[in-house]
């Protein structure tokens, strides 16, 4: 992706090289994560990065070297591109809508940023796809029951131990309703055992992380131009201090944070009004293995993004986890069998996501008109559009959880849990 000049990083795949270089040079991790020694990052970052040590341990176990970074980066990048195209096609079919949205995703700044940097999020994304595939497999096909359960446990362990935040996806998946009344006893045991093993794998992942937890994530606490999380106000704070002074800037920052929260609440309430729920995907047909796979992908990836959005500054490349949800919204907006208000709201959210994905290209070349447009659109995306999307994702995930089931029992006609087959 180095052919796109504004995204060039030196060296290429800089985030991936942090892992491979520190794995190859044999730096003592106990001393490194405590700040007692300097690492071997070719980009010159001397502090422990926000990756758990499992990334380096696994690289050393697999004998990965710094020279392998381009091969790993290109391979994962190609895999990501094909997965995006396949997921969108499975939801939209092969038509003009798929072509348009696929082109936008492939040109999107967050996606190219993720590919350019070779971030571990790329590997997490692929691991989640494999996890969803294993969980959605019917019991009577392929792998034996014991082998599939062990693989699912290992997947949950690896995904969380490599970067912690996938625990949001695991937790949300475990909270989804299962319609046990339509399954015989053997399937009910299968659902319960799967959840227990997933929980065990995710919990076990914290054992190698805990001694280093205080050192992980200390960098980029305030966010910057390439972050969009709820707490990402650091760069805006500096701008406001320069323009209006310290006291006024503090008031304005609190006001901007309040706008973010209000927009998030608005997204939740509008989605509640439109009934934008997972059940919409099955209201006019039965659940198959492929739709089950997509459902798990949407649940896990969307909750990973939402958890990071609420609790961290959430760098822009994390928006790759919204690709499956984008496909869902596009399919709802184009469906003739959905209510008119739902179609309008889904279409508006698709447009909002495309603006978020593509607006940074206004800054290419640093032209006067482009930079002025960027100054207008950037606050709109960060303080209105992205919180609206977050509120929608929050409602979507909550609508099929046990929390809602306690207050509002639903019909079993079209309700399927995340693990149901």
N, C-alpha and C positions, 0 to 999 in steps of 0.2 A: 504494500500500500504506500510505499515511499514515493510513487509517482505523483501522489497528491501533495504538492509542496507544503501547504499550510499544516499538514499533519505529520511532517517528517520528524522523527525523533532520532537522536544519536546516542548510542547505536540503535539499530532497528530491534524491535521486540525487547525494549528496555526493561519492562516489568518481568518478563520471562527470564531475561539474563540475570536479574537479581538472584533468582532461585538457582539457576544452573551454575553461575559463577561462584556463589557461596558454597554450593554443594561440592564443586570441583576443588576449590582451594583448601578445603578441610578446616575452615575456621571453627573454633570451639563455640558451639551454640550457647552453652550456659554463660560464657563470658560475653558473647556477642549481644545476646538479648538483655544483658544487664549493663550494657554500655561500657564494658571494660576493655574491649578490643575493637578494632576497625575491621569491617567486612571487606569483601572483594568485589563489590558492585562496580562494573565498568562505567556506570553513569556518575560515580563519585558520591553516592548516597552512603554516608558512614553510619547512619542510625539503623536500628532494626526496622525493617519495613513492616507494613501491617498484614503480613502473612504469618500464620502459625508455623512453628518449626517443622511440622509434618511435611511441608512442601520440600524442605531441604533434606530431611531424613529419607523421604521416598525417592528423591532424585539420587541420593547417594546409594540407596539400596539397588536402584535400577542402573547404576553406573552412568548416569547422565552427565555429560560434559558441557561446558560453555559453547563449544563448537557445534553442538546438536541443536542450539536454540533456533536457527533459521528453519531447520527441518521440522521441529516440533511446532513452531509458529505457523509455518505455511500449511502443515497438515491439519492442525486444529482450525485454522482459518477457512480452508476449503470445506472442512466438515461442517463448520458453522453455516457457511453460505448455503450449502445444499440442504441443511436441516431447516433453515428459514424458508427456503423455496418450497420444500416438501410440506412443512406444517401449514403454510399459507394456502397451498394448492389443495390440501386435504379439507380445508374449511371453505374455500371459495370456489373450487373447481378451476378448470382452465378457461379463463375468459378475460375480458378487458380489465375487470376489477382486480383479478390476481396479477395481471401484468403491471398495472399502475402501482399497486401497493408494494409488490415485490421490487420494482425499480426504485421506489422511494426508500425502502428498507436497505437495499444495497448501496444507495447513495447517502444514507443517513450519517450524519457526523458521529453520533455515539457508536454506531456499528464499526465505522472505519477507524475510530479512535481505539476501540477494543482490539481490532485486528492489527493495527499498527503497533500497539504497545505489547501485544502478546500477553495480555493480562490473564491471571489465573481464573478470572470470571469465565473466560472462554472454555476452560477445561471443566469448570463447575457446571456450565450450561450443558455440555455434552454428557457429563455424569448424570445430571438430572434426567436427560432423555433416556439414558440406559436404565436408570432407576424406574422411570415410568413404564418402560417396555417390560421390565421384569415383573412389576406389580400387576400390569394389565394382562399378562399371559393367562389363558385359561389353564386350569389345573390339569386337564387331560391331554395337553399338548406339550411336546418338546421335553424340556428338562424335568427331571424327577422332582417330586415335591421337596425332598430334603435339600437337594442342590439349589433349587430356586430360592428356598428360604434363606440358606446361607449366603447366597449372592446378594439378596436384598439387604440382609444385615450388613454385609461388607460394604455395599454401596452407600448405605446410610452413614456408616462409620467414616468412609473415605471423604464423602461430600462435605460433612461437617468438620472433620479434622483438617481439611485443606484450607478452609477459610471461615469457619465458625457460623457466619450468617445464614447458610442454608438450613440451620436449625429452625428459622422462621417457617420455611417451606415444610419441613417435617412436622413441626407442631401444628400448622394449619391443616395439613393432610390428615393428621390423626384426629382433628376436631370435627372433620366432616361426617355427616350423618350416613349410616348404613341402613338400608332397608332390609333388615334381617327377616322380616315377616314373609318375604317372598323367596327365601332361600331355605333349603333343607338343612338338617343339623350338621352334616359334614361341611357344607359351605360356611355356615356360621362359625364353626371351629376354625376354618381356614382364615376367615376375616380377622378373628380375634388373635390368632397366632401370628399373622402377618403384622398386625399393629404392634404387638408386644415385641417382636424381633426388630422392627424398625425403630421403636423407642429405645430398645437396648443398644442398637448400633449407634444411634445419635448420642445417647448418654455416654457410652464408652469413649466416644471421640473426644470428650472433654478431659479425659484422664491425662493424655500427653500434652494438653494445652494449658491446663491450670497453672503450672509453675511459671508460665510465660505470659499469662493473661494481662498483667499490668503493663507489659512492654508493647503489646500488640495494639495498634490503632492509636498510638499517641501522636502520630503525624497528621497533618492537614485537618486539625480539629475544626477550624473555622470555615473550611471550604474555599472555593475559588471560582474562577471563570468556568471551569469544567466540572462543576458540581451543582446539584439541584435539590439536595435534601432539605427537610424542614428546618434544620439548624444551619443551613448554608447561607450565612449572612455576613461572613467575615470580610469578603472583598467589598460588599456593598457598604459595610460599616466604615471602611477606610475612605470610600468615595464621599460619603455623607459628612464625615469629619472634616475632610478637606474643603468641602463646599459650604458647610453651615456651622462648623464648630462642634465641640464635644457634647455640650448639653442638648442642643437641638438634634444632633445625630442620634443620641440615645432615645429620644422620644420618637423619631422617625423609624428607627429600627424596630421598636416595640410595635409601632403602627403597622409596619410591613409584615411582621410576624403574625399580628392579629388578622391581617388580610389573608395570609396563607391559611390560617386555621379556619376562617369563615368560608373561604373557597372550598376547602376540604369538606366542611360540613354541608355546603351547598351541593357538592357532587354526590355525597351520600344520600341526601334527601331527594334529589331529582332522580337518582337511580332507584330509590325506594318507590317513588311515585310511578316510574316507568316499569317497575318489576323486572329489572335487569338481573336475572338469576341464572345459575347453571341449568336449571330445569328447562329453560327456553330451548336448549339444544336438543332436547329429547321429546318435546311436546308433540311432535308430529312424526315420530318414528321410534323404533326400539334402539336400545343401546348395544353397540357392537364392540368388538375388541379395539378397533381403530378409534371410535369415539371415546372409549374409556381411556385409551392412551392419551388422547388430546385433552380430556378432562383433567387427568392427573398433571399433565404438563402445565396447563393453565393455572391450576390450583397452586402447585409448588412454586412455579416461577413467579407468578404474580405476587404471592405472599413473601417471597424472598425480596422482591423489589420493594414492596410496601414496608416490610420490616426495616429495611435499610433506609428507606426514605424518612421514616419517622424517627429512627434512633441515631442516624449518622448524617454526615454531609452528603453522602451518596454521589459518588463520581458519575459523570455522564455515561461512561461505558456500561454502567449497570442497567441502562435502559434496554439492553439486549434481552432482558428477561421479560419484557412486555410484548415481544413479537407474537407469541401465541395468543395473548389477550387481544392484540390488535386484529388478528385474524378472526377471533370470535366476534368482536364489535363490527367488523366489516361484513361478516356473514349475517348478523342480525339486521344491519341497516339495509341490506339488499334482499331480505326475505319477504316475499309477498304474504306469508302466513303470520307475520308478527304485527302487533298493534301499531298504529301510525305514530303515536307519541314515542314508543320504544325505538322505532326506526329512525325518527328524527334525532333523538338523544344519542343513539349509537353512532349515527352518521356524524354528528357534531363532535363526538369524542374521537372518531377516526381522524377528522380534520385537525383536531387539537393535537393529537399524537404526531401527525405528519408535520405540523408546524414545529413542534418541539424537536423532531428528528432533523429537519432541514434548515431551520432558520440560521444556524451558525455559518452557513455558506455565504450569507450576506457580507461577512467580514473578509471574504477572500479578496486579495488584492488591495485591501485597505482603501478602497475608493471612498470619496466623501459621502456620496449618496448611500452606499452600502453601510458604512459605519453609522450614519444617522438613523437608518432604518433599524440597524441592530440595537441601537440604544433605546428604541421604542419597543421593539418586539421582545427583547430579552427580559425586561421586567414583567411584561405580559405573560410570558411563558412560565417564569419562575414563581410569580406570586398569584397567578390566576389559573392558567391552563394545567400545569402539573398538579397543583393541589386538587383541582376538579377531578383529574384522572385518579389521583390517590383516593379521594372519597368514593369514587365509583368502584375501584378495586376493593376497597374496604367493605362496601355493601355486598358486592358480588361474593366475596369470601365468607362474609358473616351470614348471608342468606341461606347457606346450606350447612351451617354448623349446628352443633348440639345446643348452643346458646339460644338460637332462635327456636329450635324444636321444643325447648322447655316452655316457651311462652306462647308458641303458635303451632300446634300440631298440624301437620300437612297430610294431604292424601298420599297414599302409596302408589297411585296410578303411574306417576312419572318420576318418583323420587328414587334416586340411586346413589349410594354412597360412593366415596372415592375408591373403595376397594371392591365394590360389587361387580360380579360377572355373571 
